[in-house]
Amino acid sequence: MEIKIHRQIDEVPPAEWNALVRDNNPLVRHEFLQAMEQHGCVGERFGWLPCHIALYEAGRLQAAMPLYEKYNSYGEFVFDNAWADAYHRAGLDYFPKLVSAVPYTPATGQRMLALPERADELFPVLLQAVMQLGEQIGASSYHCLFPSVEGYDFLASQGLLTRHDVQFHWPNRDYRDFDQFLASLVAKKRKNIRQERKRVQQAGVTFRRLNGDTASEADWQRFTYFYNKTFQEKWGMATFNAGFFRQVAEQMPDRVLLVLADLDQQCVAGSLMYQSDTTLYGRHWGSDSRLDGLHFETCYYQGIEHCIEQGLRCFEPGAQGEHKLSRGFLPTVTRSSHWVWDSGFREPIARYTEHEQAAIANYMQQLQSSIPYRCKSG
């Protein structure tokens, strides 16, 4: 077995990397990660330095891990500012650290890629490679964010610390159409959704659901404008760009869902989502209009309709947002795994994660009273 650290994913054969990706998840496919590197969405400017791990046998890729050397905590959605501050107060360096994740993307998926029949054999080799690299660069810690259940279970068995958080995901229970989904909700929530959709319709807004083949250059330019506008308004830092969006659409056209809202022959809002064989992932949104209900229609209801039409099992619209609960999205625990090299910090951070897990469990219990379905179990 040969272990390599690749500072560019271009060095890894695309077909061999994608052969390890399950469910055709576009967010961990070679094309998605490569587009980020090619269009400057990661790198020194944003503090995400690629150092992907690859295991080869007889010259062929057998397992891999998307991995980044980090010099900040931007774009992770698992917040460790308190940990960094504790290191700083102790006169120690928290950065660099190693992060296995899809940058700026809080969606669950593979972080340890291997064929199912070889996972038990190769996951330990991947983790050993991470530990060796961390020691070489003097990393404070290793963080595996939003791993699949299989990856999380393995890392937990190896003694990594666990952090919990909550997102709101929509489950497709074989609905025939949107009306059948509405019929599963309690009357008040059903009425509110109908009113929200009606206001947008009566305002004259129409929607286009496009993929990488049907979206035009003008559509991508307009959406990029919305994307940048959202970050400007929230004082954030836009990391993606038109070149990235176009390249992903060209290389994975059937994995892209671009929803555009038109009013008076003008495109006034848009949302971008990606889909695997089973799951829709909501990612970005922006608008030129403050029309009541437009955000919910563009980002949620159009996505739900798409899931029903395409037979997708789940819709993950992104991080946070209790407002999603009343619109049919259920509270779902997300997990991340963490290793801290400094033994003096490992124990207090372990206590921190235990308290955090208890707080998340309590929060999940509180949310049960707000489940919008007529049958509370969904």
N, C-alpha and C positions, 0 to 999 in steps of 0.2 A: 504494500500500500504506500503510495506517494502522496504526501501532504503539501499543498501549495497555497500560498497567500497571494491572491490576485488584487492588485491595486486598480485594475480596470476589469470590469466584467466582460469586456470585449475579448479578453484573453481566454475565456471559457467558451467552448463550443456551444452555440445557442441550442441546437437540437438536443444535446446531451443534458444540458441544464433543464430544459423544458420537459424532458422525459421523466424527471423526478418530481414535477409539479402535479399535484392531485387536483381534481375537480376543475381543471383548466382555469385556475385562479389567476386572473390577469395581473394582479398586484405583485406576485412573486415570479412571474415569468421573466425570462431574459429580456424581452423587448421593453418591458416597463422600466426595469432597473437600468437598462442600457440607455434608454431615452433620457432619464434623469442625468446620467453622467455626461452624455453627449451635449446636452443643452444647458449645462451649468447649474442644474438644480441642486446638485450636491458638489462637494469639494471644499477647498479652503475658505471660500467666501462665506459659506454657511456653516462651517464647522463639522461637516459630515465627510470624512475621508474614507473611501472604500478600501476594505481589506478583506474581501470575500474569501472564505475558506473552501477549498475543493480537495476531495479525496479521489485519487486516480488508482486504478488497478489495470495493469497491462495497457496503460495509455488511455484508458476510457474512464470518464467521470462516473463515480459510484455514489457519491454523497456530496452535499454542499451546504453552505450557510451564507446568506446575505449578512454581511458584518461591516460595521463602520467604526473607525477610530474617531471619538467625539471630543470636542474642545468647548462645548457648551451643552445645554439641555434643550435647545430649541427644536420644536417639531417632533417631540417624542410622545406627548399626551399622557405620560406617566411621570408625575412631577417629583423631582428629587432635589429641589432647591434647598430644603432644610438639611439634607445630607451634605450638599456642597458647602453650605454655610458652616456646618459643624466642623468639616475638614479645615475650612479657612480659619476658623477661630482657634483651631488646634495647631495652626502653623503648617498644615500639610496641603498638598496639592490634590484636589479632587479630579482634575483633568490632567491627562487624557483618561477616558474610560472607553470601554468597548460596548457597543450596542448592536444587537441583532434585531432588525426591524425593517419595515418599509418606511423610509423617511416621510414624515408629515402625514402618516396614514394610520389612524387608530382602528385598524380592521384586523380581526382574527384570521390567522392563516399559518401555513408552514413557515417555520424559521430554521428547522433542521430538515433538509431535503434528502430523502433516500428512498429507494424502492421498498415497499412494505415488507417484503421478505428478508430485507437486510437491515432494517431499522435497529433491531436489538443489537446487532453486531457493530454498526457504524455510528450510531449516536454517541457512544462513549468515545470513539476516536475524534469526532467533531468537537466534543466538549474538551477533550485533552488538548486539542489544537488551540482552542480558545484560551485555555489556561496558560499554555506555553507562550502564546503571543502576548497575553496580558502581562506576564512577568517580563518579557523582553522589552516592552515599551514603557513599563512602569505604570500600568493602569491601576487606578484605585478600585475599579469594580467592573463587573460584566452584567449587562442587562438584556434579557430576552423579552421583548415586548409583544403582547398579544399573540402568544404562540398557540398553535393548534392543541387540542386536548392531548394528543399523543406526545407532542414535544414537551408540554407542560408536565405531564405525568412523569416523563423520564427525568427532567431537571429537578423536580421535587424529590424524586427517589435518590438523587445524588446530593441532596442536602442544600440545594439553593433555596434562598428565601422567597416567599411568595407575597405578592401584593395583589389586592383586590380593588376593583372599581365597578361602576355600574354604567351600562349603556342601555338604550332602549331599541329593541329589535322587533320587527313585525314578522309573525309566523303565518305562512300560507297554509291554511287547512283545507286545501282542495276546493277553494271557492270557485264557483262557476263564473262569477262576475263581481263587480264592485258592490252591487246591491245585496248580494248574498253575504258579503263581508259586513256590510252595514247592519244587516239583520242579526248578526251575532253580537252586536253591541247593545248596551243598555240604551233605553229610549233617549235620554238626555244627550248622550254623546253622539248617537245616530243623528239626532235633530241638528246638533251644532255643526257636524260635518256637512250635512246637506245644505245648511244655510251658508257656510263658508264657500262651498263650491258654487252655489247659486249666485252669490254676490259677484264672484269672478266672472261667471258666465254672462250675467246680466250687464256687466261693464263692457262686454264685447271682446274679451280676451279669448284668443284661440291658441291652441298648443300644437307644436310639432315635436314628435319623438323621432329622433334621427340616430343613425349609427355612423360608423366611420366611412361607409360608402356613400351615404346619402347627405351628410353634412357638407356644405360648401366651404370654400376659403372664407367667404364673407361671414358665414356662421361662426367659424372658429375665431375670426377677428373680433366679432361682436361678443362672443362668450369671454374671450381673454380680457376685453374691456370690463365686463361685469366682474370677473375674478379679481382684477387689479383694484377696481373700485371698492369692493368689499374690504380688501386689506387696507386700503387707504383710509376708509372710514373707521376701521377698528384699530388704527395705528399699529398694524401688524406688518410683517415683511413678506411680500409675495415671492415665493420661491419657484413656482412653475411659470411657464411662458408659452407663447403661441407655438413656438417650434416644438416643444415637448408635446403639447396637446395634439398637434397635427401628426407628429410621428407615431404616437401611440394609436391614433385613429387609423392611420394608413397601414400599420403593421398588424393591428388586432381589431379590424373593423367591426366584427361581430361581438366584441367584448365591450364596446362603448355604447352608452346611452346618453345622448345630448338632448335635453328637453329645453325648447325655446318657446317663450310666450310672446305673442304678437298682439298689438293693439293699434288700431288706426294705421295699418300697414307699416308699423314700426316694431322692431324687436325690443321688448322692454324688460325682459328678464330671462335668465337661463340657469339651468343646473346640470352638472356633469356627474354621471354615475358610471360604474363599471360592473360587469357581471361575469360570474363564473358559471359553471353548469347548474349550480343550485342556488346561488346567492347574488343579490343585487347590493352593491356598495355605493351609498351616496357619498359624494366627496366635496363638491364645491358649488357655490351659488352666488348670484349677484343680480342686481336690478337697478333700473332707472326709475322705477315707479314705487310709490308707497301705497298702492291699492291694497285695501284690507283683504287678507286671505290669499294674496298672490304667492307669498312664500310657501304656505302650506300646500297649495295646489301644485306648484312647480317642483318642490322638493320631496313631497310625501305622497300626495294622492296620485299624481302621474306615475310615480314609481310603483305604488301598490297595484295600480291597474296593469302596468307592464309585467309585474311578477305574476299576476293572475293569468294574463294572456300567454306568457311564456312558460308557465308551470314552474317558476322558481320557488324554492321552499322558504326562503328567508330574505328579509330586507334589512340590512344594517345601514342606517342613515348617517352614522358618524357619532362623535363623542357627545356626552352630556345631553341636557335638554329634557326636563320633566314635562314640557309642553307636548312632547311626542306621546306621552302616556295616554292622554285623553283622545288621541287620534289612532289608537289601536296598536301602539308599540308597547311591548312588554319589558319590564326591567329584567336585565340579564347581567349576571356577574361576569366581568372580564378579569383575566389574570395576567400577571407578568412574573418572571423569575429573575432573581438577582444574586450575585456573588460579590462579596466584599473581601479583598485580599488582607486588609489590616485587621488582625485579630482583635485589637483594642476597640475597633468600631463595629465589628461583626455582631457582638452580643447586644449592644444598645439598639442597633438597627433592627435586629431580630425582634426585640421587644416592641419597637415602633411598628413593625409590620403586623405583629399580633394584635396590637391595639387597633390598627387600621382595619384589619379583617373583622374584628368585633363591631366596629362602627359601621362598616359596610353591611354586615349581616343585620344590624339593627335598622339601618336605612331600608334595606330590602323588605324587612318585615313591615315597616311603616307604609311602604308603597303598595302593599297587598290590598289595602282598603280602597285604593284608587284604581284597581284593575277595571278597565272599561267594558269587559265582556259580560254578557248575561250570566254565563257560567264562569265563576272566578278562576277556574283552572284553565280557562281559555277555550 
